[in-house]
Amino acid sequence: MRTFPECYGCLLKQAASAMNYGRVDQRTQIQTIKEVLHTLEKADDSLSPSNLAGQANQVIRELVGIEDLYQKIKQESHILAEEYLEDLRDLSHEGSDKLKQGLKISAAGNIIDVNHIESLKIEKLEKMNRISNEIHDIKESCNTGEPIDIEVLLALIRVESAFKNF
């Protein structure tokens, strides 16, 4: 993936968000953001956004002294995901290619970006319900045992879109 100018703003927002999740005091946040800015300024422009995020996260871990600022949100997300586990297990066993089916489910789950979860507060249940409906639609589409069609791919895109709107 190529780095675009918009990526830098997103990286800074991600750094601030990570420190909010880790309950880092404001003074430390400001000092850390300044150091992240300095690191990004020195970084090679040809690096991917993922690589740049890794460098920014390393600065944050070093200055804040917390190895995993997302630990709490990961635990909460895991608990939430467990609510869908049985449906996803059922879905993974449907269709003629169970491995491919499992990979599709895994890909959909990896779409989630915890930095967008802050806006979940009030809409959380509604959106999770929509996502559950999308999973149900995908499951119904796959009951035929036929190769996945464009409608199923569109359903996965809708799931991705729902997660991006968190």
Stockholm file with secondary structure:
# STOCKHOLM 1.0

chainA/1-166         MRTFPECYGCLLKQAASAMNYGRVDQRTQIQTIKEVLHTLEKADDSLSPSNLAGQANQVIRELVGIEDLYQKIKQESHILAEEYLEDLRDLSHEGSDKLKQGLKISAAGNIIDVNHIESLKIEKLEKMNRISNEIHDIKESCNTGEPIDIEVLLALIRVESAFKNF
#=GR chainA/1-166 SS CCCCHHHHHHHHHHHHHHHHHTTCCHHHHHHHHHHHHHHHHHSCTTSCHHHHHHHHHHHHHHHHCCSCTTHHHHHHHHHHHHTTHHHHHHHHTCSSCHHHHHHHHHHHHTTCCGGGGGGHHHHHHHHHHHHHHHHHHHHHHHTTCSCCCHHHHHHHHHHHHHHHTC
#=GC SS_cons         CCCCHHHHHHHHHHHHHHHHHTTCCHHHHHHHHHHHHHHHHHSCTTSCHHHHHHHHHHHHHHHHCCSCTTHHHHHHHHHHHHTTHHHHHHHHTCSSCHHHHHHHHHHHHTTCCGGGGGGHHHHHHHHHHHHHHHHHHHHHHHTTCSCCCHHHHHHHHHHHHHHHTC
//
